[in-house]
Amino acid sequence: MLSYWEKKHFVDHDLIVIGGGIVGLSTSIQYKIRFPQAKVLVLERGIFPSGASSKNAGFACFGSLTEILDDLNHMSESEVVELVTKRYKGLLSIRCFFGDENLGYLHSYGLELLTDKETYALKFLDKINQLLAPVFSEEIFEQVEDIRPFGFSDKVKAVIRNKFEGELDSGKFLNSLWEKCQDLNIKILTGSVVLNIDMEGKKVFVQNPTGKNEICFQADKIAVCTNAFTNLLLPGLDIQPGRGLVLVTKPISKTVPLFGTFHYDKGYVYFRKVEDRILLGGGRNIDFEGERSLSMEVNPKIREYLIHILKEIILPDTKVELDLEWAGIMAFGKNKKPIVEMVGKNVGIAVRLGGMGVAIGWQTAEELVNMLAEV
Ligand SMILES: Cc1cc2nc3c(=O)[nH]c(=O)nc-3n(C[C@H](O)[C@H](O)[C@H](O)COP(=O)(O)OP(=O)(O)OC[C@H]3O[C@@H](n4cnc5c(N)ncnc54)[C@H](O)[C@@H]3O)c2cc1C
């Protein structure tokens, strides 16, 4: 039962955003900037955002050479250029809005390791540079001349550098989003699991940990930003969960000459230095089926694969010990585009961000806000 005060002040809003990850928080901020008088509420089921946004690797990237070549097998050239442009512009837009300092952004370059299996990609380097020339001020990919200073195993035959990529601190990014929400007077309720949406009645039912009945919130408009978890609320969408594993080593005493964000195995594996540790993640391709899960467990097969790569390929001459490991859940579909659409007269969704939400989350939110503004 709600009190008079709760009913009067807590439950009615102009916009309710479900999901407090990058997309949900970005949606609430951009809506509130556009409609400063609007009462905006974000409902997040976790104590922190609990999907992908606080679990990711912080790569500010938009596609390695082999990944782009792979995309060209499934998409037209113009679609690939559109995708890369969207990601690149997305990165520029968050850097411009929040500032590099507040994102912990470092323009450290992206680097891709090629083994025998992938050296075919070198033949396409010029072609891809030409394809992307209209988007970038100079050639995007170049082969690193001397790869010996990296100290990789001799299985690594070549390294490709991307001058337009960088890395950020995912915690700083989320904190900046949170702080902006606070500045704008956006209410965020964490620990609020949304059980149900009544589209017609514009109601959102939230689990009540202290009472028998669910709490019913109401809003003129509802934005669903629950990414991989969306089918639990709105079944039937083309969304497959894709779990991702991340490992972080203990501090490494020896200086490791790894500056930049590194991609390996066609982008399925990635690593970077975080202070004096190595953060390493990915490996979903080792067990696609097993990783189609919403449960945040560590897959031992993938863990083993990543440790093998760390010790045998990346740092063959350095003693490393693991310190932390965690899993996060991404959302994939038949194509790489997020789903941004109205699913009811007043209910819009911005979901299925794939492995690029850092780059495209803010813009995806902007698209949803444009749709909600039309209602
Ligand atoms: C391991 C890993 C590494 C990654 N690395 C990178 C990277 O380096 N670079 C990059 O660009 N991208 C990366 N990504 C992808 C990126 O993190 C995501 O694309 C992005 O965070 C998606 O943001 P989102 O807000 O759409 O989803 P999420 O962050 O998943 O947010 C959805 C939120 O909705 C909440 N929610 C779900 N259901 C409910 C409900 N019923 N009620 C209330 N709340 C609910 C969840 O708790 C969650 O917080 C990575 C992802 C993972 C998992």
PDBQT file of the ligand as one rigid body, heavy atoms in Angstrom, charges set to zero:
ROOT
HETATM    1  C1  LIG A 401      32.394  -8.230 -21.251  1.00  0.00    +0.000 C 
HETATM    2  C2  LIG A 401      31.963  -7.093 -22.122  1.00  0.00    +0.000 A 
HETATM    3  C3  LIG A 401      32.925  -6.313 -22.750  1.00  0.00    +0.000 A 
HETATM    4  C4  LIG A 401      32.529  -5.260 -23.576  1.00  0.00    +0.000 A 
HETATM    5  N1  LIG A 401      33.477  -4.439 -24.091  1.00  0.00    +0.000 NA
HETATM    6  C5  LIG A 401      33.107  -3.369 -24.818  1.00  0.00    +0.000 A 
HETATM    7  C6  LIG A 401      34.068  -2.443 -25.279  1.00  0.00    +0.000 A 
HETATM    8  O1  LIG A 401      35.250  -2.572 -24.982  1.00  0.00    +0.000 OA
HETATM    9  N2  LIG A 401      33.654  -1.410 -26.056  1.00  0.00    +0.000 N 
HETATM   10  C7  LIG A 401      32.334  -1.240 -26.374  1.00  0.00    +0.000 A 
HETATM   11  O2  LIG A 401      31.998  -0.312 -27.113  1.00  0.00    +0.000 OA
HETATM   12  N3  LIG A 401      31.391  -2.070 -25.898  1.00  0.00    +0.000 NA
HETATM   13  C8  LIG A 401      31.746  -3.115 -25.130  1.00  0.00    +0.000 A 
HETATM   14  N4  LIG A 401      30.802  -3.962 -24.649  1.00  0.00    +0.000 N 
HETATM   15  C9  LIG A 401      29.393  -3.726 -25.020  1.00  0.00    +0.000 C 
HETATM   16  C10 LIG A 401      28.794  -2.567 -24.232  1.00  0.00    +0.000 C 
HETATM   17  O3  LIG A 401      29.145  -2.674 -22.875  1.00  0.00    +0.000 OA
HETATM   18  C11 LIG A 401      27.272  -2.619 -24.409  1.00  0.00    +0.000 C 
HETATM   19  O4  LIG A 401      26.967  -2.539 -25.785  1.00  0.00    +0.000 OA
HETATM   20  C12 LIG A 401      26.581  -1.461 -23.688  1.00  0.00    +0.000 C 
HETATM   21  O5  LIG A 401      26.979  -1.395 -22.358  1.00  0.00    +0.000 OA
HETATM   22  C13 LIG A 401      25.070  -1.648 -23.777  1.00  0.00    +0.000 C 
HETATM   23  O6  LIG A 401      24.476  -0.662 -22.983  1.00  0.00    +0.000 OA
HETATM   24  P1  LIG A 401      22.936  -0.760 -22.640  1.00  0.00    +0.000 P 
HETATM   25  O7  LIG A 401      22.620   0.372 -21.755  1.00  0.00    +0.000 OA
HETATM   26  O8  LIG A 401      22.157  -0.946 -23.895  1.00  0.00    +0.000 OA
HETATM   27  O9  LIG A 401      22.794  -2.173 -21.908  1.00  0.00    +0.000 OA
HETATM   28  P2  LIG A 401      23.134  -2.622 -20.433  1.00  0.00    +0.000 P 
HETATM   29  O10 LIG A 401      24.371  -2.027 -19.941  1.00  0.00    +0.000 OA
HETATM   30  O11 LIG A 401      23.021  -4.097 -20.406  1.00  0.00    +0.000 OA
HETATM   31  O12 LIG A 401      21.960  -1.973 -19.613  1.00  0.00    +0.000 OA
HETATM   32  C14 LIG A 401      20.679  -2.545 -19.506  1.00  0.00    +0.000 C 
HETATM   33  C15 LIG A 401      20.256  -2.332 -18.075  1.00  0.00    +0.000 C 
HETATM   34  O13 LIG A 401      18.899  -2.725 -17.927  1.00  0.00    +0.000 OA
HETATM   35  C16 LIG A 401      18.767  -3.270 -16.641  1.00  0.00    +0.000 C 
HETATM   36  N5  LIG A 401      17.561  -4.085 -16.649  1.00  0.00    +0.000 N 
HETATM   37  C17 LIG A 401      17.334  -5.194 -17.381  1.00  0.00    +0.000 A 
HETATM   38  N6  LIG A 401      16.100  -5.673 -17.133  1.00  0.00    +0.000 NA
HETATM   39  C18 LIG A 401      15.548  -4.818 -16.226  1.00  0.00    +0.000 A 
HETATM   40  C19 LIG A 401      14.277  -4.789 -15.583  1.00  0.00    +0.000 A 
HETATM   41  N7  LIG A 401      13.361  -5.710 -15.821  1.00  0.00    +0.000 N 
HETATM   42  N8  LIG A 401      14.030  -3.797 -14.705  1.00  0.00    +0.000 NA
HETATM   43  C20 LIG A 401      14.962  -2.828 -14.454  1.00  0.00    +0.000 A 
HETATM   44  N9  LIG A 401      16.179  -2.832 -15.047  1.00  0.00    +0.000 NA
HETATM   45  C21 LIG A 401      16.463  -3.801 -15.932  1.00  0.00    +0.000 A 
HETATM   46  C22 LIG A 401      20.045  -4.081 -16.451  1.00  0.00    +0.000 C 
HETATM   47  O14 LIG A 401      20.307  -4.338 -15.099  1.00  0.00    +0.000 OA
HETATM   48  C23 LIG A 401      21.076  -3.184 -17.115  1.00  0.00    +0.000 C 
HETATM   49  O15 LIG A 401      21.734  -2.347 -16.200  1.00  0.00    +0.000 OA
HETATM   50  C24 LIG A 401      31.148  -5.011 -23.811  1.00  0.00    +0.000 A 
HETATM   51  C25 LIG A 401      30.199  -5.788 -23.166  1.00  0.00    +0.000 A 
HETATM   52  C26 LIG A 401      30.594  -6.826 -22.339  1.00  0.00    +0.000 A 
HETATM   53  C27 LIG A 401      29.556  -7.654 -21.654  1.00  0.00    +0.000 C 
ENDROOT
TORSDOF 0
